[in-house]
Amino acid sequence: MLGCDAKSTYGHRGMGCAGRSPTNPEFIGLIAGLWFWAIWACAEHWRGNPNYSYGWAVPLLAFGFALRRYFGGNLEDPGASARRRRDKQTDGRSETGLRDLRPTSLRFGIAVLASALFFALEFAREQIWHPEVVLWAICLLAVTVTLTTLYYDGGRSLFRRELFPVLFFLTAVPWPPRFEQPIVSGLMRWVAETTTELLHWFGIEAQMSGAAIALRSGLVGISEACSGVRSLQAGLMFGLAMGEWFLLGASRRLVLLVIAGALALLTNLTRTLVLSLQAEWHGIASLDRVHDLIGNVMITTLIVLIWIGGKMLALDRSSPPTIAPQQIKDRAGHLIRNLGVSARSIVRPITGAFVIAIFSAHMLSTWLEKKDRTQMAPAFSVRQDSSNELRRIAPEIWNELRPTAGQAVRRRSAELPGGSADCFHFFWKPSPWNRFVLVHRPDICMPGIGWQANGSPEAVEVSLSGQQLRCYLFRFQRGDTYALELWGVWRNGEPVPLGYQPAQALGAAPPPPTLHLEGKRRSATEIIACTVIGDSDPPPNAIVVALFRSVFEYKPRE
């Protein structure tokens, strides 16, 4: 063990020679708590949004990179410059004496302000008030506190050394919709146009139809997941990770990042082309069998190619020096003793404020949810009828929507055109992700697969299980085929009016007051869709209303 008079591994006297230098468990707990908070806030998006499912790997990579940089470098003493700065500030007085001179009222004031900040952010996160702003604020708070600590307790050398691993975590934070949505829309158009042109080179007749590719066998839709933004985001993250893995210089990391972005777009384009060829040669129905397989092969190919690119750029670089186990042990102990020393007098009240604020925000949210009777189970259910056949929901639909529960029902009846029609039911428990499902509206999605709207949506009141429900009728046409869809969406049991645009639901534009997007306790979402397709004449309104009543039951919350 290092005593007061013993020298550390780095050749300097141990800290605290005016007294012992104990570890600071409160500060370690505060740092760990902030990072757990940031990861927990992001996890809901990693779980609910397929574009950010790669985020689960980012904290582990960042932590591993931080450890390797600290233990594997030629860092002589991460606390030397910080001690010199503190010695100069004390002007001959002991560090303990300086801390004792700090007034209790100042520490109390800082703790109150910190508690207010923690409470405001956590309560806003729970209630989904400006979720992207709040999420970035929480993550940046963890990053800022960590970097500030490294600078003051480890000096500039440790700050520079750990800067990349700490900032690397931000690659897992969801992009703001105002930035992400234009990229998604542009990529969807680019993928559809380029794939159509490539199919022409193969001698295959193909035509763009909105955000879809019209083939002789049917339509291949280019959804948001197929736009390439998921591959682009994951590819950029992995490109940064491989640059750090191979310890590349700044210029080579930039080259690898450009390569990763280009490979992400190329592999996604290849995926769409292969799916289109599969649909042309084996029929649209065959896509269900190979869709996920092709996607997994392409993402694996992307990862391998980026790794190869990083390896090629690192061919002339020497291996980093190894470090002895005893040196790792000494450096770990030294880091723990140094962390939080410069702010030890206020760490304990801030740590207490953090715990109290988070707990209070959750207690208040729980009380409000109970008071407002937050919906936690679906109100609709499928009628038990031999004519209602439950069917498997297509994987691409399920993966795109990520509902808590869902059913696909095929109703068979001689009164329906073609003898059958399909209905869907989806339910999402309260979550910040739920606002994004509002953009999956018939008048937004159907044109993307080649249907043209026939008139504006029509609001209808439908009686079901003794309740009056507000739904909407949408009419579409594609060639000589007509589609009539009855659709409705409810948030926490209340119908959602259609007076909103996709950008408003996504948070890229201010939403109308009637949309009620803010507040997690009101975010439980339920969608019903019933579609009747006629080959020659538009189906009458009454037939889709009858279909809705024959397939579903409704039980309102008590």
Phi, psi and omega in degrees: 000151179270120176269186181296324184263358181277155177265145180281177178302333188271001177088011178242158179292142180301151181292152174083034180289347171278001181168165182298153180249082184289162175292165184239080185297328179297319181291318177300320177295322179294313179298313179298320179296318179298318180288323176297320178298314180297316180294319179297320180294323180282333188300326180297325178283321177298324181282323187266334183250111182301334181297337184242021180295338177292347185300335181299331182277340188295313179302321179294318178296315181299317180295318178296318178296321180296317179296317182295321179294322182287314184275337187260359183264181178262049182275111186289316182200104182293349182249000187295309183294326179294322179292322179296321180293320180290323178298322179292322181291324183287337177053048175095349179273157179289152179298321180297319179296322179296319180293324182292335181284346181289127185292145178298323181299324179292316178297320179296318180296318178296319180296320179295315179296317178297319179298318179297319179294312180299316181296315182298316181293315182291320179293320177296322177295316179297322184268002177058047173269115181048064191301322182292318179297315181295317181298314179294325179296318179296315181293319179292330176296314177298318180295314183295315180297319180296312182294322178296319178296316180298324181289312185282330182253354179231349179086175183296325182298312179292323178301310180295322183293323185261004183299312182296310181302322180292314181288336181300331179302329184294346177292343180265355181277128182304140178292147174298139182304326180298334179265321187284317188298317176300325178293317180299313181298316180296319180293322179299316178294317181296317180297315180296315181296313183293318179296319178300317179294320179295324178296324176298322178297330177278001180078023182254132177288123181210149181213138175292137177223088188068232176260041179220167178243118181273118177247172178297330182274350180144197183256135172252110184281142174256094181280177178300323180292330181270001183291336182106352182293326178295314178295322181295314181294315179293321180295319178295318178299314182290327176298317176296320181295319181288328174299322177284323181300317181267006177054048181283156174288171186300315182294320180289327175296321178296318177299315180296324179295318177296317178299317181298317179297317179296318179295324178298315179293320182293314181293325178291321177297320177298319179300313180295321179296316180297319178297320179295318178295321177298317180294322180290319186273329186236002177095154181300323183298336182287346183296328180300328184283332188243355186302306183291323180299313180296319178299317180293322178296319182291319181290326175294319177299318179300313181298315181296317181294321177294320177299316179297318178300316178295321180296319180295321179289343183255013185298323184264014180261142179280157180289146178293149181295147178278162181229138184289149179304322181295324179292324176298316180297316181294319180293323178297315178297320180296319180296317181296320180291331184274329186299128174081003182296320184292339182235029186299327185291337182248357182294316183299311178296325179291320178297316176298320179297322180297311181298313182296318183295315180296315180297317181295320179298319179290321178297316179295319179296319178298318179296319180292321178297319178293321180293320183273000180054064181298134181285125181239359180218152182293148177270336179265150174213160182274133178294142174281103185209136181296340179276349179261112183253117176289133182234160180286131177284134181303136183304322182294328177288314181296316181291332179284321185269327181051055180282164172289320179212155180193152177223145169243129186233132172252119179265125179252125181199142179293341180281349181267145175301127182077359177084000181201163176205158185247144176229152179228148176220128179229145178223137177236127172293165181307129182192149176294340180290337189298330182298333183286337181288344180294341179280349178273068184251146184305316183288350176262318186273321185299318176300335179290343177244025169098000179273143176252135181288136174253087181088178181273157176301147182242124179283136178224148174259120183246131177272124180217123179054038177080009181241145174268121184242135178274119177232180181223143177256130178239134180243134182224160177218140175220100187068235179263011181256137182241144178231136175236121184238128172261125188221143176210150179224138181229141174241118183056036177086355181257135181295143179260120177291158184273007183281053177216157177255158180305321181297329179287321178292327181278350181089006179277351178213154180299128181281156175291153181301332183287348185282329176053055180279334184280140177107112181294325184292348177249015189260358175301130189234141180222134182232136174238137177217127176233130186233132174242131183242127177245141185277336184233319182240149176297132178295145177288154181301323186298330186287325179283330175293318177296323177299314179302315181291329183279342184261324190242154168241157182228129177232105182291162178294142179275000000 
